[in-house]
């Protein structure tokens, strides 16, 4: 506890107590820290209509909410404080999920609708341009789409997302070499989102690296284009399965006003299992300040299917497929994203006995605060 000479003099004269001074200083310290803390979040509700079928069955085709019903997908609350100033600045981020989607995070009991999605310290280390270190539970370092649906152009997640890791517990570092090159490193307990997970092989945890490139102005028409390349390898909780994920994503400037495009390729290899993959094209057209139109087209390679593609020899329940998603996002109410989404999955084979096509319509309202 540090006091100035006037405070010490008053204490010596018996006019103030050192305990009261210390308590006041502690209160000021707490108040200062609370002043930098922000509360944000969102509430997501939806309705899904499975057109002509009971439900979508292809991986990634639907969220936790079932077909033909209204759902409160998730209530997300985030308490965060940015890194404090100085060479050794520190901050934190805590995000809680309540609702159907919480049970799908893999960080709590499957029946639980409450989960800690993120909880990490954000630390600054004065190395070069500044090394950022996150310690705790955080989002993975690869993928075109976020776990949080409010940050994505579509309500439903892609098939590429369905084969990616989502959350990790461990340590993540990020370093920006310059304006155009950034790199992230990952060291975690497991490749899945297990709460306090631990691989059975103590000498083999989960490792990952991501490279983020941005085209400089000198590249003319490609200026501003981005390329992300990432790799993660590790064991699932308990060490029963070794998994390797590869990802390549890019954003591409287009010569058409208000139109942007992106590409994403995901690949997952698992022990004693065929390879899963997904190649996706994303298009976004900002029609006006209120209306945005998005399209996503994916070619899906489902590893559950044998190479001969015959029903008699099939060992899984999957099928290679085309997946098309079209979404209109209209800002009708302040702070609310209003989305209407149509999704059409065209399987190469009828593996579930109800035809090759699956169609669903989704209505989604998300309020952000």
N, C-alpha and C positions, 0 to 999 in steps of 0.2 A: 504494500500500500504506500503510495507516494503522496505526501502532503507538503504544502508550501509553508514558509516560515510563519505566516500570520495564523494559520490554522494551528500550528504547534504552539504558538504563544497563547492563543485563546484556550487551548486545552490545558496548558500549564496553569493558567489563571482560574481554571475550573468553570469557565463560561460555556464550554462545549465539551462533550465526551467524545473520546476517540471512537467508540463503538458507533455512535450516531453518524460521525463523519464517514466511517468505513461503509455503513449501510447506505448512506446517500450516494457514495461513489459507486457502489455495486449497482444501485438502482439506475444511476445514470448510464452505466455501462450496458445494462440490460436494455434500457430504453433506446440507446444508440443502435444496438444490434437489431432490435425489433423494427426500428425505423427503416432498415434496409431490406426487411423481409416482405415478400409479396405473396399474395394469395390469388391463385388463378385456377381455372378449370373449365369443365364443360359438362353438359348433360346430353346424352344421345338417346333418342327414342326412334323406333322403327316399326314398319309393318312389312311383312314378306308374304307375297302371294305366289305359290308354286303353281304355275299354269299347266294344267294337264298332267301333273305328276304329284306324288306325295311330298317330295323334297329333292333338292339338289344333292347329288351323291358324289360328284367329282371333287377331288381335294381342292380346298380353297373356295368352293362355290358358295358357301354361306358362312355367316357369322354364327355365334352361339345361339342367337334367336332362331327358333324353329319356324317351319313353314306355316302359313295361314294363321298368323296371330300377331297381335301387338306385343311389343317388348320394350322394357327399359334396358337398353344395352349396357350402359355404364354411366356412372356418375364419377367423374374424375376431379380430384382436388390436389393441387400442387402448392406446397410451401417451398419457397426458394429464396436464396440470398446470393447475389452475384459475388464474384471474388472481390475481396477488399483490395484497396490500392496498395502499391508497394511491390517489391520484388518477391515477397513471400506471401502474397495475397491468398485468402481462403474464402470459400463459400460452401453452400450446400443445396441439395435439391431432394425433396421428398414428394412422391406422387402416390396417392392412394386411389384404388379403384373399388367401386361398389356396384354390384349388378351382375347380370348374366355373364358378361365378358370376363369378369374377374376369375371365374372358375376355370377359364381356358388359358390363363397365363402360365400355369404350371409352377406357381410359387406357393400354393396353398392346397388344402384338401379340395378334391374335385367338386365336392358339394358346396364348398364355401363361396359366397358371393362378396367376400371382402378380401382384398389382397394389397400388399405393398408392391406396386409396380416398379418404382425407382426409389432408391435411398442411397445417396452417395455424397461424399465430400469432394469438392472441387478445389484443387490446390494448384498454385502457380509456383514454378521453380525457375529461378533466374539463370537459364541456360540459353545462350544465343538469343534468338528472337522471343524466347519465353516458352517453356514447356508446360503444357496443361496436363494435370494428372487427376483422374477420377478414381475414387476408391469406394467400393460398395456394390450395389446392384444398379445396373445401367442397361440401356438399349444396346443391341448388337452393333457392330461396325459396318455391316453390309446390308444392301437391299435398296430397291427403288422406293418402297412404301414404308410408312411408319406403322408402328403398332397402334398409334392413336389415329382413329378414322377421320378425325376433324382435320388432320394435316394431309390427307390424301385426296386426289381428284375424284376417287370413287368411294362409295360406301362399302362394298364388299372388297375383300382383299384378293390379290392375284394368286394364281397357282404357284408362281415363283416365291411369293411370300410364304405359302404353305409348306415349302421345303427348306426354308431358312431357319436358323436359330433366331430367337427373339430377345431374350434377356440373359445376362450373365452376372455372376457375382465374382468380383476380383478387382483387377486393376487395369485401367485403360489410359494410355498416354496419347496426346495429340501434339504435333509440332508443325508449324507453318514455315517451310524453308524460305519461301518468298510469296509474292502475290499469286503465283500460278501453281505452286506445288505444296501439297500438304501430305503428311503421313500419320497414320494411327497404328498403335501396337496394342495388343490385347493379351492378358494373362489371366485366366479364370479357373474356377473349380471344375466346371463341366461345360459341355457344349449346349446343354439344355438349360431351362430356366428353373431348375430345382432350387428350393430354398435351403441355403447352407449345404448344398450338394457336395459330394466328394467322390471322385473316381476311385474305384477299387485298386487301381494301379497308382500308387503314390508317386511314382516317378514319371507319370504321364498325365498331365492336366490338359488344359485347353489353351491353344495359342492362336493368334490371328494377326494379320497385317492388312492395312488398307492404304491405297495410294490414290490421292485426289488431285487431278490435273485440270487446270483451266486455261483455255487458249488465250494468248495475249492479243492485244489490239493489232499487233504486226501481222496476224494471220488473216486479216481482211474479213472475208465473208464468214469465216469460222470463229471470229473473235467472240469470246464469251462461252463457247462450247465447253462442256465438261466431260471428263472421262474418269470413272471410278473403277478401280480393280481391287478385289479383296479376296482373301483366303482365310478360312478358319478350320482348324483340325482339333479334335478332342474326343473324349469319351462321354457317354451319357452318364447320368447319376447312377452310381453303383458299378460303373465300368463295364457293363455288359455289351455295349455296342460302340465301336469306333466309327466316327462320322467325319467326313471331309466335305466342306462347302466351298464352292467357287462362285464368284459373282463378278460380272462386268456390266456396268451401266453407263449410259451416255445421254446427255442433252444436246440437241442439235438445233442451231438457228435455222429458220426457214425464211425464204424471200417473200413469203406471204404475210401481210400485216395481221397481227393478232393471233397468228397460228404458231404453235410451238410443238416440238416432238421430242420423244425420248425412247431409248432402247434399253432393255434389260435382259440379261441371260443369267439363269441360275442353274447350278448343277450340284447334286448331292450324291455322294457315294457312302454306302454303309456296309459293314461287315456282312458277307454272305447274302447280299441283296443286290438286285439289279439297280442301275443308276436311274435316278429321277432327274428330270430337267424341264425347264420352261424358258421359252423365248418370247418376249413381249414387246409390242410396239404401242407407245402411248401418244395420243394426239390431244391437244387442248386448243380450243378456239374461244377467245375472250370476246364474245359478241358485243357486250356492253358492260357498264359498270355493275349491273345487276345480274346479268345472265352469262354463264360460262358453260360451254359444251365440251364434254370429254369422251374419248373413245379409247378402249384398250383391246388389242387383239393378241391372243397368245396361242402358241403351239406347244402342247404339253406332251412330254414323254413320261409315261407312268411306269415306274420300275416294277410294279406288281405283276406285270404281264410277261409271259414267256415270249421268247424271241420268235416262235413260229406263228404267233397270233391266231391260234386255232382254239375254239371253245373247248374241245376235248382235252387239249394239253395245257389249258390255263390253270395256273396255281394261285393266282390272286384274284382280286375283284376289280382291278383297274383297267383302264383302256387309254391309249393315246387319244388325244382330242384336240379340237379347236375350241377356243373359248373367246367369246365376244361380249364386251360390256360397253354400254352406252349410258352416259349419265348427264342429266341437266341439273345445274346448280343455280338456283335463283334466290337472290337476296331480297326477300319480300319484307321480312321484319328485321329491325335493327339488332345486330348481334346474333342472328340466327341463319344457319345454312340450311336451305330447303332443297333436298335432293330427290329426284325421281330417277330410278335406275332400272334398266332392262338388261338381263344377262341370259345369254344363249350358249349352251355347251353342246357341241356336236361330237359325240364319241365315235371313234373308228369302229367300235364293236358294241353291241348291245349286251352288256355284262350284267345288268340287273333285271332284265326281262321286261322293261317297260319302254323299250325303244331307244334309239340312239340319241335323240334330242332331249335336252332338259331346258325348260324356260322358267324364269322367275322374274317377278317385278317387285321392286323394293321402293318404299317411301321412307325417307329419313329426315328427321329434324334434329339439328344440333345447336344448342345455345351455348355460346362461349362467354366467359366473364373473366 
